[in-house]
Amino acid sequence: NRFTLADLVEDVLESERLAAGDHDVSFGEDVPAAMTIRADPEQLYRVLSNLVRNARQAIMATGEPGEICLKADEDDHIWRLTVTDTGPGLPKKAQEHLFQPFQGGVRKGGSGLGLVIAADLIRGHGGRLELQRTDASGTTFIIQLPKADLALAPAA
């Protein structure tokens, strides 16, 4: 089922804005207003809100201001969603086990399951979730979803 991506992105960012409260975290989005994509909207919402929440929490933990931007574009073959932040970057330990259960969580009480589930949900759409870069100036995750009309396998 196809839906307008901008509406879903706005919902994700709105809920994270509320969660940020009066912390100096700004949220930007660069999503073409008319862009529709084919995906499970609830699953995509979970994935995006997980990525944005992780970024917000990392920025808030530094006590410094920061910015999170959610961008989308497309070509003939894929929809590409990019989540970029100006946070502190992922610790080395987290990077090594990023998409493995119960390894990557660096927060006390964090299960480290968020990214594993996120990657699984995207794989269930025939797509990929990748860490593009992470360093002291921030982190970028990229989601690629194929436009080919794959039979969407339900996420296990």
N, C-alpha and C positions, 0 to 999 in steps of 0.2 A: 504494500500500500504506500502511495506517495503522499507526502505532506510537505508543507512549507517549512524549511529548515529555520528561517529567521525567527519564527514564533517559538520554536522549541529552545533555541539558543537564548532568546530573551527570557524565557521561564527559568532556565538554568542560572543565568547571570543575576536575575532578580533575587532568587532565593539565596545566592551566595553574597549578594550585596547586603541583604538583611543579616546574614550570619556574620559578616565582617563588622557590623555595628559601626562604631565611630573610629575603627582602625583606619589608617591611611592606605587603603587598598583601592585602586581604581580598576574598573572593569571596562574593557573595550570589546566591540565586536565589529567585524567586517564581513558581513554575510549578505550576498545579493538578495534583495527583498523578494524577488520572484523565484528564487532557486527552490525547486522541489527535489526531494530525494526519495529513494525507495528503501525503506528500512523499517524495523519495528520501532515506533517512536518511543515506547516505554524503555526499551533496552538502550536506545541511543541516548535517551535522557540520563539513564543511570551511568553510562560510560562518561558522558561529558561532565555531569555533575561530580563524578568521582575525580576526574582530572582537575577540574577547576577547584574543587574543595581541597585537594592535596596542595595545589599551588597556593591557595589562600592561607592554609594553615602554616605552610612553610614560610610565607612572607610574614605573617603575623608573629611567628615564633622569633623572628629576627628583631622585632620591634621597629624595623625600618619601614618607610613607605615602599609600596610596590605596585606593580601593574600586571594584570592578567588580560590577555587578548585572545579571543576566539575568532578564528578566521575560516572562511570556506571558499573554495573555488572548485571548478570542474573542468574536465576536458571531455573528449569523445568517449573515453573509456572508464574514467573514475570520478567519484566525488572525493574531494580531499578536505579534511577538517584539521585545522592546526590550533593547538592550545599552547600559547607561549606565555611565560611569566618572567619577571625580573627578580625572582627569588634567589636564594643562596645556592641553588644547584643541589643535586642529589648526592648524598655521601657515597663514597666509593663502595662501601659495604652494600648499600641499597642497590647500586647499579649492577652489581654482580648477579644478584638474584631477583632482578626486577619483576619478572613475570613468573616466578616460582612461588607457590603458596607458602605462607608463614615464614618467609625469609626476608622479604624486602622491608617490612614495617620497621620504621626507626622510632616511631612515636610510642611512648608508653601506652599500653592498652590498644594500640593499633594492631589488627590481626595480620596486616600485610596482604589481605585477600583482595582488596579493591582492584588493583591493577590486573591481577590474575583473572578475576571475573570479567573485568573490562575487556581484556584481550580475548577471552573466550567468546564473549558476546559478539565482538567484531568478527572473529573467525567464523562464527555461526552465520554471519552475513557474507561469507566468502572474502572478507576484507582483512586488513592488517592494522595493528596498532603498534607503532614503533616510537622508541625514544630517538629523536633526531639529534639532540645535543643537550648536554647539561654541563654547566661550569659556573664559576662564581658570578657570572652576569645573568644567569637564569637557565631555564629549561624549556625545551620545545618537544611536544609530542605530536605525532602526525597519525591521523586515522585515514585510511584509504578504503573506500567502498567501491566495488566494481559495479558498473552500469549494466553489464551483461545480465540478462534475465535468468539468474540462477534460481533454482528451487531453494528457497531459504530453509535450511535445516534448522529445526528448533534447537536452541542452545541446550546442551545436556545439563 
